[in-house]
Amino acid sequence: MTQQAQAAVPPIDSAAAMTLGGFLEDAAKAFGPREAIVFEDPLRNGERVSWSYDDLRAHSRAIAKALIASGVGKSSRVGILLGNRPEFVAALFGIAMVGGTAVTLSTFSTSDELSVLIGLSDIDLLLTQSGIARRSLEQELVGLLPEIRGGGVSPRFPFLRRMVMLGGSGSAFEPWDRFIAAGQDIDEAVLEARLSRVGPNDEAVIIYTSGTTSLPKGVIHLHSTVIKHFYWQSAVYARHASSRVGSPFPLFWSAGIVSVLGSTLAAGGAYIADEVFEPGAALRLIARERIDEYYGFPTHTAALADHPDWPTADLSSMTRITGNNEFDGHPNARPDPDWNHIVAYGMSESCTSVVSHLSTTPTAIQHRSAGRPLPGIEIRITDFTTGEPLGIGQEGEICVRGPTMMPHYVGMRREDSFDQDGFFHAGDTGFLDAEGYLHWTGRIKNMVKTGGANVSSGEVEAAAAGLGSLKLCRVIGMPDRKLGEIVVLCAVREEGAQIDEEEVRKAMRERLAVYKVPRRVLFFSIDDYPLTASGKVKDQELRELAAARL
């Protein structure tokens, strides 16, 4: 069965531009002097930075001209290794204006992970910043690229020509201000000509996601895909010109770009950026900036509720809270009776949701399913073994086809990821009911979803095996009230190895982003480890053993 009954999202205006550059031009014309981005900048000693839509357009065009001056051409890949800050947003639009492809790199990544991402992405220019919190990106990148000091080219990253740094010492990187100044002589007519040659079907962004193997996968999305989701998600969340959306959710993932940033800008609202989450500071930011909707991981809201200031915090501006975890019960918040927290289902490969409820759908109804497909999206449920389509109510693998699916992964053919009918097999299980609602029931791919982020079991297992003290390593997801699932490593020590749980976790923090590090490490003897006769792990038995231990 293929389901096409659509969620009631209003159609996108036929006159709306379907490129990122055109979208920003439209937004600036519609909302020019309104506040678009607010940020308290650690690189400027906490100074409050406020950009209007006109300011965002001007900064984006300045970056676009600088990119032209630096030789970035159509389909050139430009890396963005920046936190949640206005320059990230301007870089995203600026790269799009000149026909380049923005490659959003995770600031959560360790040095080793960054090396992998830069190597996989083939970027020829990197836009970054000196550091985030106590982390020095400048030192790490110099360590990865010692050739940069001499202006050379690294054999490990043969396409990378230039690196531009915001707030750096200037010793090894091109300073941001000098980079921008180099574009001032580019004629406006040249930029306008570039803008006019960028089309809806050109590549806009590459977002890296945890794959089912040990290597991350680069998800390519087109301009039209991103723009459609800007408008759809704006409608789903009922954003408007007075919306003030605060979020520590990272902009380098699709939900950050779409569900937080783009959908807010599509409505003329303000995005309140939070680069380094700290619960006490976040509570004060909500009060100071009169945030009405807070978008983050479940870990963020849980941390806010655990903070000593939570009971007395001024959350009187918070109206978009019904069904939104701890916010819903706060004594000072003022819930909007016509707005409910969104339940949806999607993936990086679809640039966020493929099915969704609307904010007007009562919470009790939303909790029954993941929602109906968004416009043009088709959902097919197939048999796990034969791949044949299944009927109403029959559980199988969720497969998706539609206008917002990626064309392919970086470096892979389309047929490597899509079946003969053009459906992407999500690796999740579920069923469709008679009214067209999708019900998600679980996962069949080797993936753990913790706090809203996907973690590849294979990637964590490879990092654990690399420690050299573990004979067998298997990563499973175990249920958790706050995070949905937690990453659990089930291991057998090498003969004579004395390593304990905290030593394993500490060593893996040096290799993996913090959200990928196992919350628990469980040790087993080789005799107790459930293996088949051929040496394969019996996952279900291992899960039962882990559940008993936890």
C-alpha positions as CSV (number, residue, x, y, z in Angstrom):
1,M,0.0,0.0,0.0
2,T,1.2,3.5,-0.9
3,Q,-0.3,6.4,1.1
4,Q,-0.8,9.8,-0.4
5,A,-3.5,11.4,1.9
6,Q,-1.8,14.7,2.7
7,A,-1.5,16.8,5.8
8,A,-3.5,20.0,5.6
9,V,-0.6,22.4,4.9
10,P,-1.5,25.5,2.9
11,P,0.0,25.7,-0.6
12,I,3.2,27.7,-1.1
13,D,2.6,31.0,-3.0
14,S,3.4,30.3,-6.7
15,A,5.3,33.6,-6.8
16,A,7.7,32.6,-4.0
17,A,11.3,32.2,-5.0
18,M,12.5,28.6,-4.7
19,T,16.2,29.3,-4.1
20,L,17.8,30.3,-0.8
21,G,19.1,33.6,-2.3
22,G,15.7,34.4,-3.7
23,F,14.0,33.5,-0.4
24,L,16.2,36.0,1.5
25,E,15.4,38.7,-1.1
26,D,11.7,38.0,-0.7
27,A,12.0,38.0,3.1
28,A,14.0,41.3,3.2
29,K,11.3,43.0,1.0
30,A,8.5,41.7,3.2
31,F,10.0,42.2,6.6
32,G,13.0,44.5,6.1
33,P,13.4,46.4,9.4
34,R,12.0,43.7,11.6
35,E,14.4,41.8,13.9
36,A,15.5,38.6,12.3
37,I,18.4,37.3,14.4
38,V,19.5,38.0,18.0
39,F,22.7,36.7,19.6
40,E,24.7,37.5,22.6
41,D,28.2,37.0,21.2
42,P,31.0,35.5,23.3
43,L,33.5,36.6,20.7
44,R,32.4,40.2,21.5
45,N,32.3,39.8,25.3
46,G,28.7,38.9,25.4
47,E,27.5,42.0,23.3
48,R,23.9,41.7,22.1
49,V,23.9,41.5,18.3
50,S,20.6,42.2,16.6
51,W,20.2,41.9,12.8
52,S,17.1,43.0,10.9
53,Y,16.1,41.2,7.7
54,D,17.8,44.1,5.8
55,D,20.9,43.5,7.9
56,L,20.9,39.8,7.2
57,R,20.5,40.4,3.5
58,A,23.4,42.9,3.5
59,H,25.7,40.6,5.5
60,S,24.8,37.6,3.2
61,R,25.6,39.6,0.1
62,A,28.9,40.8,1.6
63,I,29.9,37.1,2.1
64,A,28.6,36.3,-1.4
65,K,30.9,39.0,-2.9
66,A,33.8,37.8,-0.8
67,L,33.3,34.2,-2.1
68,I,33.2,35.5,-5.7
69,A,36.5,37.3,-5.1
70,S,38.0,34.2,-3.6
71,G,37.2,32.2,-6.7
72,V,34.2,30.2,-5.5
73,G,32.1,29.1,-8.5
74,K,28.9,27.2,-9.2
75,S,28.8,23.9,-7.3
76,S,32.0,24.8,-5.3
77,R,31.7,23.3,-1.8
78,V,32.2,25.7,1.0
79,G,32.5,24.4,4.6
80,I,30.7,26.1,7.5
81,L,32.2,25.2,10.8
82,L,30.4,27.8,12.9
83,G,28.3,27.8,16.0
84,N,24.7,29.1,16.2
85,R,25.5,32.6,15.4
86,P,24.5,35.3,12.8
87,E,27.5,34.6,10.6
88,F,26.4,31.0,10.1
89,V,23.1,32.2,8.7
90,A,24.7,34.8,6.5
91,A,27.2,32.2,5.2
92,L,24.5,29.8,4.4
93,F,22.6,32.4,2.3
94,G,25.8,33.9,0.9
95,I,27.1,30.6,-0.4
96,A,23.7,29.9,-2.0
97,M,23.7,33.3,-3.7
98,V,26.8,32.5,-5.7
99,G,25.8,29.0,-6.7
100,G,28.0,27.2,-4.2
101,T,27.1,24.3,-2.0
102,A,27.2,24.9,1.8
103,V,28.7,21.9,3.7
104,T,27.6,22.2,7.3
105,L,30.1,20.7,9.7
106,S,29.3,19.6,13.2
107,T,30.9,21.7,16.0
108,F,30.2,18.7,18.2
109,S,32.8,16.7,16.3
110,T,36.1,15.8,17.8
111,S,39.3,16.6,15.9
112,D,39.4,13.1,14.5
113,E,35.8,13.4,13.4
114,L,36.4,16.8,11.8
115,S,39.3,15.3,9.8
116,V,37.0,12.6,8.4
117,L,34.2,15.2,7.6
118,I,36.6,17.6,5.8
119,G,38.1,14.7,3.9
120,L,34.8,13.3,2.8
121,S,33.3,16.7,1.8
122,D,36.0,17.9,-0.7
123,I,35.4,21.5,0.4
124,D,37.7,24.1,-1.2
125,L,37.1,26.9,1.3
126,L,36.3,26.7,5.1
127,L,34.5,29.4,7.1
128,T,35.1,28.9,10.8
129,Q,35.6,30.6,14.2
130,S,38.4,30.7,16.7
131,G,36.6,28.7,19.3
132,I,33.4,27.7,21.1
133,A,33.2,27.8,24.9
134,R,36.5,26.4,26.1
135,R,37.3,24.7,22.9
136,S,39.9,26.2,20.5
137,L,38.9,25.3,16.9
138,E,41.9,27.4,15.8
139,Q,44.4,25.1,17.5
140,E,42.7,22.0,16.4
141,L,42.5,23.0,12.8
142,V,46.2,24.0,12.8
143,G,47.0,20.6,14.2
144,L,44.9,19.0,11.4
145,L,46.4,21.2,8.7
146,P,50.0,22.2,9.6
147,E,50.4,23.0,5.9
148,I,48.1,26.0,6.3
149,R,50.8,28.1,7.9
150,G,52.8,28.1,4.7
151,G,49.7,28.6,2.5
152,G,50.2,25.1,1.1
153,V,47.8,22.3,0.1
154,S,47.3,19.2,2.3
155,P,47.6,15.8,0.5
156,R,44.9,14.6,2.9
157,F,42.5,17.5,1.9
158,P,43.6,18.2,-1.7
159,F,40.7,20.5,-2.6
160,L,41.0,22.8,0.4
161,R,42.5,26.1,-0.7
162,R,41.6,28.7,1.9
163,M,40.4,28.9,5.5
164,V,38.8,32.0,6.9
165,M,38.4,32.5,10.7
166,L,36.2,34.7,12.7
167,G,37.9,36.0,15.9
168,G,41.2,34.2,15.4
169,S,44.7,35.4,16.1
170,G,45.4,35.8,12.4
171,S,48.6,33.8,12.5
172,A,47.4,30.8,10.4
173,F,44.1,31.8,9.0
174,E,42.7,34.5,6.8
175,P,40.9,37.0,9.2
176,W,37.1,37.3,8.6
177,D,37.2,41.1,8.1
178,R,40.0,40.8,5.5
179,F,38.0,38.1,3.7
180,I,34.9,40.3,3.6
181,A,36.9,43.4,2.5
182,A,38.2,41.6,-0.5
183,G,34.7,41.3,-1.9
184,Q,33.9,45.0,-1.7
185,D,35.1,45.7,-5.2
186,I,32.8,43.1,-6.8
187,D,30.2,44.8,-8.8
188,E,26.5,44.4,-7.7
189,A,25.7,43.4,-11.3
190,V,28.0,40.4,-11.0
191,L,26.3,39.2,-7.9
192,E,22.9,39.8,-9.4
193,A,24.0,37.7,-12.4
194,R,25.1,34.9,-10.1
195,L,21.8,35.0,-8.3
196,S,19.8,34.8,-11.5
197,R,21.8,31.7,-12.6
198,V,21.1,29.7,-9.5
199,G,18.0,27.4,-9.9
200,P,15.7,25.4,-7.7
201,N,17.3,22.1,-8.8
202,D,20.8,23.2,-8.0
203,E,22.6,21.7,-4.9
204,A,22.2,24.0,-1.9
205,V,23.5,22.2,1.2
206,I,25.3,19.0,2.3
207,I,24.4,17.8,5.8
208,Y,26.3,15.0,7.4
209,T,24.4,12.3,9.3
210,S,25.4,9.2,11.1
211,G,25.3,6.3,8.7
212,T,24.7,2.7,9.4
213,T,28.4,2.1,8.9
214,S,31.3,3.6,10.8
215,L,31.5,6.5,8.3
216,P,29.0,9.5,8.3
217,K,27.0,10.1,5.1
218,G,26.8,13.4,3.3
219,V,23.1,14.2,2.5
220,I,22.7,16.5,-0.5
221,H,19.7,18.8,-0.6
222,L,18.5,21.0,-3.5
223,H,17.4,24.6,-3.1
224,S,13.7,23.8,-3.8
225,T,13.8,21.1,-1.1
226,V,15.0,23.4,1.6
227,I,12.6,26.2,0.6
228,K,9.6,23.9,0.6
229,H,10.4,22.9,4.1
230,F,10.9,26.5,5.2
231,Y,7.3,27.2,4.3
232,W,5.8,23.9,5.3
233,Q,7.4,23.9,8.7
234,S,6.4,27.5,9.2
235,A,2.8,26.5,8.7
236,V,3.1,23.3,10.8
237,Y,4.5,25.3,13.7
238,A,2.1,28.2,13.1
239,R,4.9,30.7,13.1
240,H,4.1,34.4,12.5
241,A,5.8,37.8,12.4
242,S,5.7,38.1,16.2
243,S,7.3,34.7,16.8
244,R,10.4,34.7,18.9
245,V,12.0,31.3,18.6
246,G,14.9,30.5,20.9
247,S,17.1,27.5,20.4
248,P,20.4,25.9,21.2
249,F,19.6,23.2,18.5
250,P,22.6,23.1,16.2
251,L,22.2,24.8,12.8
252,F,24.5,22.2,11.1
253,W,21.7,19.6,11.1
254,S,18.6,19.8,8.9
255,A,16.2,20.4,11.8
256,G,18.3,23.5,12.9
257,I,18.3,24.9,9.4
258,V,14.6,24.2,8.6
259,S,12.5,23.7,11.8
260,V,14.3,26.4,13.8
261,L,15.8,29.0,11.4
262,G,14.1,28.9,8.0
263,S,10.6,28.3,9.2
264,T,10.9,31.3,11.5
265,L,12.3,33.6,8.8
266,A,9.6,32.5,6.4
267,A,7.0,34.0,8.8
268,G,9.0,37.2,9.6
269,G,9.8,36.1,13.1
270,A,13.0,36.4,15.1
271,Y,15.5,33.6,15.7
272,I,17.2,33.9,19.1
273,A,20.5,32.0,18.8
274,D,22.1,30.1,21.6
275,E,25.6,28.9,20.8
276,V,26.6,27.3,24.1
277,F,23.8,25.9,26.2
278,E,23.9,26.5,29.9
279,P,20.5,26.1,31.6
280,G,20.7,29.1,34.0
281,A,21.8,31.4,31.1
282,A,19.1,29.9,28.9
283,L,16.4,30.7,31.4
284,R,17.6,34.3,31.7
285,L,17.7,34.5,27.8
286,I,14.1,33.4,27.6
287,A,13.0,36.1,30.0
288,R,15.2,38.9,28.5
289,E,14.3,38.2,24.9
290,R,10.6,37.4,25.5
291,I,10.9,34.1,23.7
292,D,7.6,32.4,23.1
293,E,8.8,29.1,21.7
294,Y,11.9,27.1,22.7
295,Y,13.2,24.5,20.4
296,G,15.8,22.0,21.6
297,F,16.7,18.5,22.5
298,P,14.8,16.8,25.3
299,T,18.1,17.0,27.2
300,H,17.8,20.8,27.1
301,T,14.4,21.1,28.6
302,A,15.2,18.5,31.2
303,A,18.3,20.5,32.2
304,L,16.2,23.7,32.4
305,A,13.7,21.9,34.7
306,D,16.5,20.6,36.9
307,H,18.1,24.1,37.4
308,P,17.6,25.8,40.8
309,D,16.1,28.9,39.1
310,W,13.4,26.9,37.3
311,P,10.5,27.4,39.8
312,T,10.9,31.2,39.8
313,A,12.1,31.8,36.3
314,D,10.2,34.4,34.3
315,L,8.6,32.3,31.5
316,S,5.6,34.6,31.1
317,S,6.5,35.0,27.4
318,M,6.3,31.3,26.8
319,T,3.1,30.5,25.0
320,R,4.0,27.7,22.6
321,I,4.3,25.0,25.3
322,T,1.3,22.6,25.4
323,G,2.7,19.1,25.2
324,N,6.3,20.4,25.3
325,N,7.8,18.4,28.1
326,E,8.5,20.3,31.3
327,F,7.4,23.8,30.0
328,D,3.8,22.7,29.9
329,G,3.6,22.6,33.7
330,H,5.6,25.7,34.6
331,P,3.6,28.0,36.9
332,N,4.7,31.2,35.2
333,A,4.2,30.2,31.6
334,R,1.0,31.1,29.6
335,P,0.1,28.4,27.3
336,D,-1.7,29.2,24.0
337,P,-4.8,27.0,24.0
338,D,-4.7,26.8,20.2
339,W,-1.1,25.6,19.9
340,N,0.2,22.1,20.6
341,H,3.7,20.6,20.5
342,I,4.3,18.9,17.2
343,V,4.6,15.1,16.6
344,A,6.2,14.2,13.3
345,Y,8.4,11.7,11.6
346,G,11.3,12.4,9.3
347,M,15.0,12.1,8.6
348,S,18.0,14.0,7.3
349,E,17.5,12.3,3.9
350,S,14.1,14.1,3.6
351,C,15.4,17.4,5.0
352,T,13.2,16.9,8.2
353,S,9.6,15.7,8.3
354,V,7.8,13.5,5.7
355,V,4.7,13.2,7.9
356,S,3.5,15.6,10.5
357,H,0.6,16.8,12.6
358,L,-0.2,20.5,12.8
359,S,0.1,22.6,15.9
360,T,-3.7,22.9,15.9
361,T,-4.0,19.1,16.4
362,P,-4.9,18.3,20.0
363,T,-2.0,16.6,21.9
364,A,-4.1,13.5,22.7
365,I,-4.7,12.9,18.9
366,Q,-1.0,13.6,18.1
367,H,0.2,10.9,20.4
368,R,-1.7,8.3,18.5
369,S,0.4,8.5,15.3
370,A,3.2,10.5,13.6
371,G,0.8,12.3,11.3
372,R,-0.1,12.4,7.6
373,P,2.3,12.9,4.7
374,L,3.3,16.4,3.7
375,P,2.4,17.6,0.1
376,G,3.7,15.3,-2.6
377,I,5.2,12.8,-0.1
378,E,4.3,9.1,-0.6
379,I,4.7,6.5,2.1
380,R,4.9,2.8,1.3
381,I,5.1,0.0,3.9
382,T,7.0,-3.0,2.6
383,D,7.6,-6.6,3.8
384,F,11.0,-6.9,5.6
385,T,12.0,-10.0,3.6
386,T,10.4,-9.7,0.1
387,G,10.1,-5.9,-0.2
388,E,6.5,-6.3,-1.4
389,P,4.1,-3.5,-0.5
390,L,1.8,-4.3,2.5
391,G,-1.8,-3.2,3.2
392,I,-3.5,-1.1,5.9
393,G,-2.5,-2.0,9.4
394,Q,0.3,-4.3,8.3
395,E,3.7,-3.6,9.9
396,G,6.8,-3.4,7.8
397,E,9.6,-1.1,6.7
398,I,8.8,2.6,6.1
399,C,9.7,3.7,2.6
400,V,9.4,7.3,1.3
401,R,9.2,8.9,-2.1
402,G,8.6,12.6,-2.8
403,P,9.9,16.1,-3.8
404,T,12.0,16.7,-0.7
405,M,14.1,13.5,-0.7
406,M,17.8,13.9,-1.3
407,P,18.9,13.1,-4.9
408,H,21.7,10.8,-3.4
409,Y,24.5,10.7,-0.8
410,V,27.8,12.4,-1.5
411,G,30.0,10.0,-3.5
412,M,27.2,7.5,-4.1
413,R,24.9,6.7,-6.9
414,R,21.1,7.2,-6.6
415,E,20.5,3.5,-7.1
416,D,22.6,2.8,-4.0
417,S,19.9,4.4,-1.8
418,F,16.6,4.2,-3.7
419,D,14.7,1.1,-5.0
420,Q,13.5,0.7,-8.5
421,D,10.3,2.6,-7.8
422,G,12.3,5.6,-6.4
423,F,11.5,4.9,-2.7
424,F,14.0,5.4,0.0
425,H,14.0,2.6,2.6
426,A,14.2,4.4,6.0
427,G,15.3,1.5,8.1
428,D,12.4,2.1,10.4
429,T,9.3,0.0,11.1
430,G,5.7,1.1,11.1
431,F,2.2,0.8,9.5
432,L,-0.4,3.0,7.9
433,D,-4.0,3.2,9.1
434,A,-7.2,3.6,7.1
435,E,-7.1,7.4,7.5
436,G,-3.6,7.7,6.1
437,Y,-1.8,8.3,9.3
438,L,1.7,6.8,9.8
439,H,2.4,4.9,13.0
440,W,6.2,4.5,13.8
441,T,6.9,1.4,15.7
442,G,10.7,1.0,15.8
443,R,14.0,0.7,14.0
444,I,15.6,-2.1,12.0
445,K,18.8,-0.3,11.1
446,N,21.7,-0.4,13.5
447,M,21.0,3.1,14.9
448,V,20.4,4.6,18.3
449,K,18.3,7.8,18.5
450,T,19.3,9.6,21.7
451,G,18.0,13.0,22.6
452,G,16.8,13.6,19.1
453,A,20.2,12.8,17.5
454,N,21.0,9.7,15.4
455,V,24.1,7.7,16.5
456,S,25.5,5.0,14.3
457,S,26.2,1.9,16.3
458,G,28.9,0.9,13.9
459,E,30.7,4.2,14.4
460,V,30.7,3.8,18.2
461,E,31.8,0.2,17.9
462,A,34.7,1.1,15.7
463,A,35.9,3.7,18.2
464,A,35.6,1.2,21.0
465,A,37.5,-1.4,19.1
466,G,40.2,1.1,18.4
467,L,41.0,1.3,22.1
468,G,42.8,-2.0,21.8
469,S,41.6,-3.4,25.1
470,L,38.2,-4.8,24.1
471,K,37.7,-8.1,22.3
472,L,34.0,-7.7,21.4
473,C,32.0,-4.5,21.2
474,R,28.3,-4.1,20.5
475,V,26.3,-0.9,20.8
476,I,22.6,-1.0,21.5
477,G,20.0,1.6,22.4
478,M,18.2,1.2,25.7
479,P,15.0,3.1,26.6
480,D,15.4,6.3,28.6
481,R,12.7,8.6,29.9
482,K,14.4,11.8,29.0
483,L,16.5,10.9,26.0
484,G,14.2,8.3,24.4
485,E,17.2,6.0,24.1
486,I,20.7,5.9,25.6
487,V,23.8,4.5,23.9
488,V,25.0,1.4,25.7
489,L,28.2,-0.4,24.9
490,C,28.3,-4.2,25.7
491,A,31.9,-5.4,25.6
492,V,34.2,-8.3,26.4
493,R,37.7,-7.3,27.6
494,E,40.9,-8.5,25.9
495,E,42.7,-11.2,27.9
496,G,44.5,-9.4,30.9
497,A,42.9,-6.0,30.2
498,Q,42.0,-4.1,33.4
499,I,40.1,-1.2,31.8
500,D,36.9,-0.1,33.6
501,E,33.7,1.6,32.5
502,E,34.8,5.2,33.2
503,E,38.2,4.6,31.5
504,V,36.4,3.4,28.4
505,R,34.0,6.5,28.4
506,K,36.9,8.9,29.0
507,A,38.9,7.4,26.1
508,M,35.9,7.5,23.8
509,R,35.2,11.2,24.6
510,E,38.5,11.9,22.9
511,R,37.4,10.1,19.8
512,L,33.7,10.9,19.5
513,A,31.3,13.8,19.9
514,V,29.9,13.8,23.4
515,Y,26.3,12.7,22.4
516,K,27.8,9.5,20.8
517,V,29.8,8.5,23.9
518,P,28.1,5.5,25.6
519,R,26.2,6.5,28.7
520,R,26.9,3.0,30.1
521,V,29.5,0.4,29.4
522,L,28.6,-3.2,30.4
523,F,31.2,-5.9,30.6
524,F,30.6,-9.6,29.9
525,S,32.7,-12.7,30.0
526,I,33.1,-14.4,26.6
527,D,31.0,-17.3,27.9
528,D,28.1,-15.1,28.8
529,Y,28.2,-13.1,25.6
530,P,25.3,-14.3,23.3
531,L,26.8,-15.5,20.0
532,T,25.6,-17.7,17.2
533,A,27.6,-20.7,16.1
534,S,29.1,-18.5,13.4
535,G,30.2,-15.9,15.8
536,K,27.4,-13.3,15.2
537,V,25.9,-11.4,18.1
538,K,22.4,-12.3,19.1
539,D,21.1,-8.8,19.5
540,Q,17.8,-9.5,21.2
541,E,19.4,-11.8,23.8
542,L,22.1,-9.1,24.4
543,R,19.4,-6.5,24.8
544,E,17.6,-8.6,27.4
545,L,20.9,-9.2,29.4
546,A,21.6,-5.4,29.3
547,A,18.1,-4.6,30.4
548,A,18.6,-6.9,33.4
549,R,21.9,-5.2,34.3
550,L,20.5,-1.7,34.0
